Amino acid sequence: MIAIDRASVLDRLGAIAAELGAERVAADARARAERVAEGLFYAAFVGQFKRGKSTLINALVGEPILPAGVVPVTAIPTVIRFGSQRAARIRTQSGAWQEIGPDTVEQYVSEEKNPGNEKGVSGVEIFLPCPLLATGMCLVDTPGLGSVFTGNTAATHEFIPHIDAAVVVIGTDPPLAGDELELVKTVAAVLNDILVVLNKADRVTEVERSAASTFARRMLAEHLETPIGPIFEISAAERLEGRGPERDWGNFVRSLEELAEGSGRITQAAGERGVRRISKELLATLHQETEAMLRPDEESERRITALRETLAQAETSLRELGALLGAEQQRLSQSLIERRKMFLRRALPPAQEELSGVLHAIPRRGGPGFRRNAMSAAQDVARRQLNPWLESEQVHAEEAYRQGVQRFVQLGNDFLRRLAAADVPELAEMPEALDLEPGFRTRSRFHFHELVRIAQPASPFRYVADQALGLMRAYGGIAGDALRFVGDLMEINSSRVQNDIDERMRESRRQLESEIRGLLHDVRSIAERAIVHAREAHAAGAQAVTAALERLAALEAEVRSLRGPEDVSMQ
């Protein structure tokens, strides 16, 4: 009954937010109310990328419903909940739900199939007839922290307010990364239900597992006020494939079952957290509206003028900072060109040597067939040489970009702090801008170019010539073409890597500047809306101002009443 009451409160808070024009808050309240009314709570699986979170959830539900791979996969938080039959749906940015086939989930949640969430998906839900989920627990697969796809980390952090219980998935290398620890600290500040899992236990020795668990436990004890229970050492891959020892799997599942049995308690706490958070935002909005109403028209006009002038100065500062970032980007681009030249000098000779060995092993059974096999081998060798370099180069470029952009972000934050401290109270809503992430904001779009027209020429003259070479047993010319081809592949594809990184830098720069401008725009919109409402009321006369103030006071009193007394035990 209490959970249903919280749902009603959230519905009302959502209606108040809509009345005030705070649509984002209204949508958040409605979504939370719907979940609380249904008795659902979110147990989110969080951690660094490639910890095996998706595979772990697959093992728990008994089927590979979520995509998993050797590169960071999950791009959007995905909710797995109970249903009488397998089904799935996505929520579009308009808020509408759209049914999809369960086997097509990867098209919407994976970074490869939906890069940067270009399909505009705001939510994904999968329904499964899994007994573990029958009492209302929903398993949530979150994007990994710290991957090269910076937006993934942001998606996970944005989802934090919606988490009701957490399963922290750690590894052995490192056992607990810095961004994971910060995330756990944030979650532990508001949640009591946290489980810690050391996954991929089958890939390390017992000594390494023990050392990783000991290190993780010590770090958690030093940084958290909330005590953490046992660290479960498991292998999700073994359990999904039905092989290997059970390890701590049974104990882990029993702990999840205990969470599920406490769904009423957790859902109630989720409702309370939602009410406190949303009511706090509404009270801040109401305060700003009331303050604007109480000021004389002349003061409101002065504030609007000051606000616009200050934001115009901020725009000028942004342009100056953009020039600094452009110079830093050019410097990094030049250094990457030099690194590419060094890579080719270092990697091409061993690639040609490796290819020579492969060519000797290819059967000589006709010139055209030998050419196809030789060119295919050249593609394989070039790809093996380029892929590790691509990965290391992206990591290097992101770190170099992060360091270079850090000064830009610091300078940007300096003027944002000055804005917050200016004699324009509306700009005090700025502080969240100070946490801007300086890393890449776009995913790599690099794809290995196989130069198929050279590898498999359609020319009849080439075919006839290769036939003749085969009849004469003169395969050396074809082998020479393959050795030159591997050089061409590495030259062209390393250049494509370079271009890909350059484009990521340019797009990341544009997005970073856009984010700061977006923050400035939001602050201006909120402040101007309050001032415009006040101006309209003042223009309508003293009676209209009095009515507006009474309405705002009544809404504030209602929000405070709905919020209820602060109860730290519910945190």
C-alpha positions in Angstrom: 0.0 0.0 0.0 2.8 2.4 0.9 4.5 1.7 -2.5 1.2 2.5 -4.3 0.9 5.8 -2.2 4.4 6.7 -3.3 3.4 6.1 -6.9 0.4 8.5 -6.4 2.7 11.1 -4.9 5.1 10.8 -7.8 2.2 11.2 -10.3 1.2 14.4 -8.5 4.7 15.8 -8.5 4.9 15.0 -12.2 1.7 17.0 -12.8 3.1 20.0 -10.8 6.3 19.8 -12.8 4.3 19.9 -16.1 2.3 22.8 -14.8 5.5 24.7 -14.2 6.8 23.8 -17.6 9.6 21.5 -16.2 9.0 18.7 -18.7 12.2 16.8 -18.0 11.3 16.6 -14.3 7.7 15.7 -15.2 8.8 12.8 -17.5 11.1 11.5 -14.8 8.4 11.6 -12.1 5.9 9.7 -14.4 8.4 7.0 -15.2 9.3 6.5 -11.6 5.6 6.4 -10.6 4.8 3.8 -13.2 7.6 1.6 -11.9 6.8 1.9 -8.3 3.1 1.2 -9.0 4.0 -2.0 -10.7 6.2 -3.1 -7.8 9.4 -3.1 -9.9 12.9 -2.3 -8.8 16.1 -2.0 -10.8 19.1 -4.1 -9.8 21.8 -2.6 -12.1 25.0 -4.4 -13.1 27.8 -1.8 -13.1 31.5 -1.7 -13.6 34.3 -1.0 -16.0 33.9 -2.1 -19.7 34.7 -5.7 -20.5 34.0 -7.0 -17.0 31.4 -9.4 -18.5 28.2 -7.8 -17.2 26.1 -8.8 -20.2 27.4 -12.4 -20.1 26.6 -12.5 -16.3 23.0 -11.4 -16.9 22.7 -14.0 -19.7 23.9 -16.7 -17.3 21.4 -15.6 -14.7 18.4 -15.7 -17.1 19.7 -18.9 -18.8 20.0 -17.7 -22.4 22.2 -15.3 -24.4 19.6 -12.6 -24.7 22.1 -9.7 -24.5 24.9 -9.1 -27.0 28.4 -9.7 -25.7 31.7 -9.6 -27.5 35.5 -9.0 -27.4 34.9 -5.2 -27.7 32.8 -2.9 -25.6 29.2 -3.7 -26.7 26.5 -2.3 -24.5 25.7 1.3 -25.3 22.3 1.9 -23.7 21.0 0.7 -20.3 18.9 -2.4 -20.9 16.2 -3.6 -18.5 15.4 -7.3 -18.3 12.0 -7.9 -16.5 9.5 -10.7 -15.9 7.0 -11.6 -18.7 4.9 -14.6 -19.4 6.6 -14.9 -22.7 9.7 -13.6 -24.5 9.2 -10.1 -25.8 11.0 -6.8 -26.1 10.3 -3.1 -26.7 12.2 0.2 -27.1 11.2 3.6 -25.9 11.8 6.4 -28.4 12.9 9.9 -27.4 9.2 11.0 -27.8 8.3 8.7 -24.9 6.4 6.2 -27.0 7.0 2.4 -26.7 7.6 0.3 -29.8 7.5 -3.5 -29.9 10.6 -5.2 -31.3 11.6 -8.9 -31.7 13.7 -10.2 -28.7 16.3 -11.4 -31.2 16.7 -7.9 -32.6 17.7 -6.2 -29.3 21.4 -5.9 -30.5 20.3 -3.6 -33.2 19.3 -1.0 -30.6 21.6 -1.6 -27.6 25.0 -2.3 -29.1 27.6 0.3 -29.9 28.3 -1.3 -33.3 24.7 -1.5 -34.5 23.6 1.8 -32.8 26.7 4.0 -32.7 26.3 7.0 -30.4 22.6 6.0 -30.1 22.0 7.5 -33.5 18.6 5.7 -33.5 17.4 7.8 -30.7 16.5 5.0 -28.2 15.8 6.3 -24.7 15.0 2.9 -23.1 15.0 -0.9 -23.8 13.0 -3.5 -22.0 13.2 -7.3 -22.5 10.5 -9.6 -21.0 11.4 -13.1 -20.0 9.6 -15.9 -18.1 12.5 -16.1 -15.6 11.5 -17.2 -12.0 14.2 -14.9 -10.5 12.3 -11.9 -11.9 8.8 -12.9 -10.9 8.6 -10.8 -7.8 9.5 -7.5 -9.5 13.3 -7.4 -9.6 14.6 -6.2 -13.0 18.2 -6.8 -14.1 19.8 -3.8 -15.8 22.7 -4.1 -18.1 24.6 -0.8 -18.1 27.3 0.5 -20.5 30.9 -0.1 -19.2 32.9 2.7 -17.6 36.1 3.9 -19.2 35.7 2.5 -22.7 36.9 4.5 -25.7 33.2 5.2 -26.4 33.0 8.1 -23.9 29.2 8.4 -24.3 28.8 5.0 -22.7 30.3 6.2 -19.4 27.9 9.2 -19.5 24.9 6.9 -20.1 25.8 4.9 -17.0 26.2 8.0 -14.8 22.9 9.4 -16.1 21.2 6.2 -15.1 22.5 6.3 -11.4 19.4 8.1 -10.0 17.3 5.2 -11.3 19.3 2.4 -9.6 17.6 0.7 -6.6 20.2 -2.1 -6.0 23.6 -2.6 -7.5 25.7 -5.6 -8.6 29.3 -4.3 -9.0 31.2 -6.5 -11.4 34.9 -6.3 -11.0 37.9 -8.2 -12.4 41.5 -8.9 -11.7 43.4 -6.5 -14.0 42.8 -4.1 -12.3 40.6 -5.5 -9.6 38.8 -2.2 -9.0 39.5 0.8 -11.3 39.3 4.4 -10.1 36.1 5.2 -12.0 34.5 2.0 -10.7 35.3 3.0 -7.1 33.9 6.5 -7.6 30.7 5.0 -9.1 30.4 2.5 -6.1 30.9 5.5 -3.7 28.1 7.4 -5.4 25.7 4.4 -5.4 26.6 3.4 -1.8 25.7 6.9 -0.6 22.0 6.3 -1.3 21.7 2.5 -1.5 22.0 -0.3 1.1 21.7 -3.2 -1.4 25.0 -3.7 -3.1 26.6 -7.0 -4.2 30.2 -7.4 -5.4 31.1 -10.0 -8.0 34.6 -10.9 -9.2 33.9 -12.3 -12.7 36.1 -14.3 -15.1 37.6 -16.3 -12.2 38.4 -19.1 -14.7 41.0 -16.9 -16.4 43.4 -16.4 -13.5 45.0 -18.6 -10.8 43.7 -19.0 -7.3 46.5 -16.8 -6.0 45.6 -14.0 -8.4 41.9 -14.3 -7.5 42.6 -14.1 -3.8 44.9 -11.1 -4.3 42.3 -9.3 -6.4 39.5 -9.9 -3.9 41.7 -8.8 -1.0 42.7 -5.6 -2.8 39.1 -4.8 -3.8 37.8 -5.4 -0.2 40.5 -3.2 1.2 39.7 -0.3 -1.2 36.0 -0.6 -0.6 36.5 -0.6 3.2 38.7 2.5 3.0 36.3 4.5 0.8 32.8 3.4 1.8 30.8 4.0 4.9 28.4 1.2 3.9 29.8 -2.3 4.8 30.2 -4.6 1.8 29.3 -8.3 2.1 31.2 -11.2 0.5 32.9 -10.8 -2.9 31.6 -13.6 -5.1 34.2 -15.3 -7.3 32.5 -16.6 -10.4 32.8 -17.3 -14.1 29.7 -16.2 -16.0 31.0 -17.7 -19.2 31.3 -21.1 -17.5 27.8 -21.0 -16.1 26.3 -19.9 -19.4 28.0 -22.7 -21.2 27.3 -25.3 -18.4 31.0 -26.2 -17.7 33.6 -25.8 -15.1 33.3 -25.6 -11.3 30.4 -23.7 -9.7 32.7 -21.6 -7.5 30.6 -19.0 -5.6 27.8 -19.0 -8.2 25.2 -20.7 -5.9 25.8 -18.2 -3.1 25.6 -15.3 -5.6 22.3 -16.5 -6.9 20.9 -17.0 -3.4 21.9 -13.4 -2.6 20.0 -12.2 -5.6 17.0 -14.3 -4.6 17.0 -12.7 -1.2 17.0 -9.3 -2.9 14.0 -10.4 -5.0 12.2 -11.5 -1.9 12.6 -8.0 -0.5 11.1 -6.3 -3.5 8.5 -4.5 -1.4 11.0 -2.9 0.8 13.3 -2.0 -2.1 10.5 -0.6 -4.2 9.2 1.5 -1.3 12.7 2.9 -0.8 12.9 3.6 -4.5 9.7 5.6 -4.3 11.0 7.6 -1.3 14.2 8.4 -3.1 12.3 9.5 -6.2 10.0 11.7 -4.2 12.9 13.4 -2.4 14.9 14.0 -5.5 12.0 15.3 -7.7 10.5 17.4 -4.9 13.9 19.0 -4.3 14.1 20.1 -8.0 10.5 21.4 -7.9 11.2 23.4 -4.7 14.2 25.1 -6.4 12.0 25.9 -9.5 9.2 27.3 -7.3 11.7 29.4 -5.3 13.0 31.0 -8.5 9.5 31.7 -9.8 8.5 33.3 -6.5 11.6 35.4 -6.3 10.9 36.7 -9.8 7.4 37.6 -8.8 8.5 39.6 -5.8 11.0 41.7 -7.6 9.9 45.0 -9.2 9.6 45.1 -13.0 12.7 47.3 -13.2 14.8 44.8 -11.3 13.6 41.9 -13.5 14.5 43.9 -16.6 17.9 44.7 -15.1 18.4 41.0 -14.4 17.4 39.9 -17.9 19.8 42.5 -19.4 22.6 41.4 -17.0 21.9 37.8 -17.8 22.1 38.3 -21.6 25.2 40.4 -21.3 26.9 37.9 -19.1 26.0 35.0 -21.4 27.2 37.0 -24.4 30.6 37.4 -22.7 30.6 33.7 -22.1 30.0 33.1 -25.8 33.0 35.3 -26.6 35.1 33.3 -24.1 34.0 30.1 -25.7 35.2 31.3 -29.1 38.6 32.1 -27.6 38.8 28.8 -25.9 37.8 27.1 -29.1 40.8 28.6 -30.9 43.0 27.2 -28.1 41.5 23.8 -28.5 41.9 24.0 -32.3 45.6 24.6 -31.9 45.9 21.7 -29.5 44.1 19.5 -31.9 46.5 20.5 -34.7 49.5 19.7 -32.5 48.1 16.3 -31.6 47.2 15.5 -35.3 50.8 16.2 -36.3 52.2 14.0 -33.6 49.9 11.2 -34.8 51.2 11.5 -38.3 54.8 11.0 -37.0 53.6 8.0 -35.0 52.0 6.5 -38.1 55.3 6.9 -40.0 57.2 5.1 -37.2 54.6 2.3 -37.2 54.9 1.6 -40.9 58.7 1.6 -40.7 58.6 -0.8 -37.8 55.7 -3.0 -38.9 56.0 -3.4 -42.7 59.2 -5.6 -42.8 57.9 -8.2 -40.3 54.5 -8.2 -42.1 56.2 -8.9 -45.4 58.4 -11.6 -43.8 55.3 -13.2 -42.3 53.5 -13.1 -45.6 56.5 -14.7 -47.4 56.3 -17.6 -45.0 52.5 -18.0 -45.7 53.0 -17.7 -49.5 55.4 -20.6 -49.4 52.8 -22.8 -47.8 50.0 -22.0 -50.3 49.5 -24.8 -52.9 50.5 -23.9 -56.5 47.4 -25.2 -58.3 46.8 -22.6 -61.0 47.7 -18.9 -61.3 44.2 -17.3 -60.6 43.6 -19.5 -57.5 47.1 -18.7 -56.2 46.5 -15.0 -56.6 43.2 -15.1 -54.7 44.8 -17.1 -51.8 47.9 -14.9 -51.8 45.9 -11.6 -51.7 43.6 -13.0 -49.0 46.7 -13.9 -47.0 48.0 -10.4 -47.5 44.7 -9.0 -46.1 44.9 -11.3 -43.1 48.5 -10.3 -42.3 47.8 -6.6 -42.7 44.8 -6.9 -40.5 46.8 -8.7 -37.8 49.4 -6.0 -37.8 47.0 -3.1 -37.9 44.3 -4.1 -35.4 46.6 -4.1 -32.3 48.1 -0.8 -33.4 44.7 0.7 -34.0 43.6 -0.2 -30.5 46.8 1.2 -28.9 46.7 4.3 -31.1 43.1 5.1 -30.1 44.0 4.7 -26.4 47.1 6.9 -26.9 45.1 9.5 -28.9 42.3 9.7 -26.4 44.8 10.1 -23.5 46.7 12.8 -25.4 43.5 14.5 -26.4 42.3 14.3 -22.8 45.4 16.0 -21.5 45.3 18.7 -24.1 41.6 19.4 -23.7 42.0 19.4 -19.9 43.3 23.0 -20.1 40.4 23.9 -22.3 37.9 22.4 -19.8 39.7 24.1 -16.8 39.5 27.5 -18.5 35.9 26.8 -19.4 35.1 25.9 -15.9 36.8 29.0 -14.6 34.5 31.3 -16.5 31.5 29.1 -15.6 32.4 29.6 -12.0 32.7 33.3 -12.6 29.2 33.2 -14.1 27.8 31.4 -11.0 29.4 34.0 -8.8 28.2 37.0 -10.9 25.5 39.4 -9.7 22.9 37.4 -11.6 21.4 34.9 -9.1 19.8 32.8 -11.9 23.3 31.7 -13.0 23.8 30.0 -9.7 22.1 27.0 -11.4 25.4 26.4 -13.3 27.5 24.1 -11.0 26.9 20.8 -12.9 28.9 22.2 -15.8 32.0 21.8 -13.7 32.0 18.1 -14.2 32.5 18.1 -18.0 34.3 15.0 -19.2 37.3 16.0 -21.4 37.6 12.7 -23.3 36.5 11.7 -26.8 32.7 12.0 -27.3 32.4 9.9 -30.5 33.0 6.3 -31.4 35.6 5.1 -33.9 34.1 4.6 -37.4 37.2 2.9 -38.7 36.7 -0.2 -40.9 39.5 -2.2 -42.5 39.6 -1.5 -46.3 40.4 -4.7 -48.1 41.0 -3.2 -51.5 38.9 -6.0 -53.0 39.3 -4.8 -56.6 43.1 -5.4 -56.3 42.7 -8.6 -54.3 40.2 -10.2 -56.6 40.6 -8.5 -60.0 37.7 -8.9 -62.4 39.8 -8.1 -65.4 39.8 -11.0 -68.0 43.3 -10.0 -69.1 44.6 -10.5 -65.5 42.9 -13.9 -65.3 44.4 -15.0 -68.6 47.8 -13.7 -67.6 47.6 -15.6 -64.2 46.6 -18.7 -66.1 49.7 -18.4 -68.2 51.9 -17.8 -65.1 50.4 -20.9 -63.5 51.1 -23.1 -66.6 54.7 -21.9 -66.6 55.0 -22.4 -62.8 56.1 -18.8 -62.6 54.4 -17.9 -59.3 57.1 -15.4 -58.2 55.4 -12.5 -60.0 52.1 -13.1 -58.2 53.9 -13.5 -54.8 55.7 -10.1 -55.5 52.3 -8.5 -56.1 51.0 -9.9 -52.8 54.1 -8.5 -50.9 53.5 -5.1 -52.5 49.8 -5.5 -51.7 50.4 -6.0 -48.0 52.3 -2.7 -48.0 49.5 -0.9 -49.8 47.0 -2.3 -47.3 49.0 -1.1 -44.3 49.7 2.3 -45.9 46.1 3.0 -46.8 44.5 1.6 -43.6 47.0 3.2 -41.3 46.1 6.5 -43.0 42.4 5.7 -42.5 43.1 5.1 -38.8 44.7 8.6 -38.8 41.8 10.2 -40.5 39.4 8.4 -38.1 41.1 9.8 -35.1 41.3 13.2 -36.6 37.6 13.2 -37.2 36.9 12.0 -33.7 38.9 14.9 -32.3 37.0 17.4 -34.5 33.6 16.0 -33.6 34.6 15.7 -29.9 35.6 19.3 -29.9 32.3 20.4 -31.5 30.4 18.3 -29.0 32.3 19.7 -26.0 31.7 23.2 -27.0 28.0 22.3 -27.8 27.6 20.9 -24.3 28.8 24.1 -22.6 26.6 26.2 -24.9 23.7 23.9 -24.0 24.3 24.4 -20.3 24.3 28.2 -20.8 21.2 28.0 -22.9 19.3 25.9 -20.3 20.2 28.3 -17.5 19.1 31.3 -19.6 15.8 29.5 -20.5 14.9 28.7 -16.9 15.8 32.1 -15.7 14.0 34.0 -18.5 10.9 31.8 -18.1 10.6 32.7 -14.4 11.2 36.4 -15.2 8.7 36.4 -18.1 6.0 34.8 -16.0 6.6 37.5 -13.4 6.5 40.2 -16.1 3.2 38.9 -17.4 1.7 38.8 -13.9 2.9 42.3 -13.2 1.4 43.6 -16.5 -2.0 42.1 -15.5 -2.0 44.1 -12.3 -1.5 43.6 -8.6 -4.4 41.1 -8.3 -2.7 38.8 -10.9 0.6 39.0 -9.0 -1.1 38.2 -5.8 -2.9 35.2 -7.4 0.3 34.0 -8.9 2.1 34.2 -5.6 -0.7 32.4 -3.9 -0.6 29.7 -6.5 3.2 29.3 -6.1 2.9 29.3 -2.3 0.2 26.6 -2.5 2.3 24.5 -4.9 5.3 24.8 -2.6 3.2 23.8 0.4 1.8 20.9 -1.5 5.3 19.8 -2.6 6.6 20.0 0.9 3.6 18.1 2.2 4.1 15.4 -0.5 7.7 15.2 0.3 7.1 14.6 4.0 9.7 14.8 6.8 13.3 13.9 5.9 13.8 10.2 6.9 17.5 9.2 6.7 16.5 5.6 7.4 15.0 5.5 3.9 18.3 6.3 2.2 
